[in-house]
Amino acid sequence: MARKKDMNWNLPDESSWDVAKLAVLMDIRDELKALNAILSCPNFLGIPFTLRDISRNTRKPKRKPKLRKVG
C-alpha cells in the first residue's frame, strides 16, 4: 500500500460509506494541520508564562502583623 502524503483523493460522486469515510479523514487531516500550526506559534506557547506574570503582578500585598502594646 503506497502512502502519498498530503494527497487530495479524487472522490467519486457516488454515495457510499467508503467515500464518506475518506472524505471525513481528509477533513480531519486539514483541521489537524491548522491546529498544529496554531499550537506551535510562539504567542500560543507563551500564554502560561504571561498568565503567571499577570497572577504575580495582581496579587494582594501581604499584610504586616499589627504590633500590640504590652503593659
C-alpha positions in Angstrom: 0.0 0.0 0.0 1.6 3.2 -1.1 1.3 6.2 1.1 1.1 9.6 -0.5 1.5 12.4 2.0 -1.0 15.3 1.7 -2.7 14.0 -1.4 -6.3 15.0 -2.0 -8.0 12.0 -3.3 -10.5 12.3 -6.1 -13.7 11.0 -4.7 -16.4 9.6 -6.9 -19.8 11.2 -6.9 -21.5 8.0 -5.7 -22.7 7.8 -2.2 -21.0 5.1 -0.3 -19.6 4.6 3.2 -16.1 4.2 1.9 -16.3 7.6 0.1 -17.8 9.2 3.3 -15.0 7.8 5.5 -12.3 9.0 3.1 -13.8 12.5 3.0 -14.0 12.7 6.7 -10.4 11.6 7.1 -9.3 14.3 4.7 -11.2 16.9 6.6 -9.7 15.7 9.9 -6.2 15.9 8.3 -6.8 19.5 7.3 -8.1 20.5 10.8 -5.1 18.8 12.4 -2.7 20.8 10.2 -4.4 24.0 11.2 -4.3 23.1 14.9 -0.6 22.1 14.6 0.2 25.5 13.1 -1.6 27.3 15.9 -0.1 25.2 18.7 3.5 25.8 17.5 3.0 29.5 17.4 5.3 31.3 20.0 2.4 33.5 21.1 0.3 30.5 22.0 3.2 28.8 23.7 3.9 31.9 25.8 0.3 32.0 27.3 1.2 30.1 30.5 4.1 32.4 31.2 2.0 35.5 30.6 -0.7 34.3 32.9 1.8 33.5 35.6 3.2 37.0 35.3 -0.2 38.6 35.5 -1.0 36.5 38.5 2.2 37.6 40.3 1.6 41.3 39.4 -2.1 41.3 40.6 -1.7 39.6 44.0 -2.8 41.5 47.0 0.2 42.5 49.1 0.8 40.5 52.3 -0.5 42.1 55.4 2.0 43.0 58.1 1.0 41.8 61.5 -0.1 44.6 63.9 2.0 45.1 66.9 0.2 45.3 70.2 1.2 47.4 73.2 2.3 45.4 76.2 1.5 46.7 79.6 
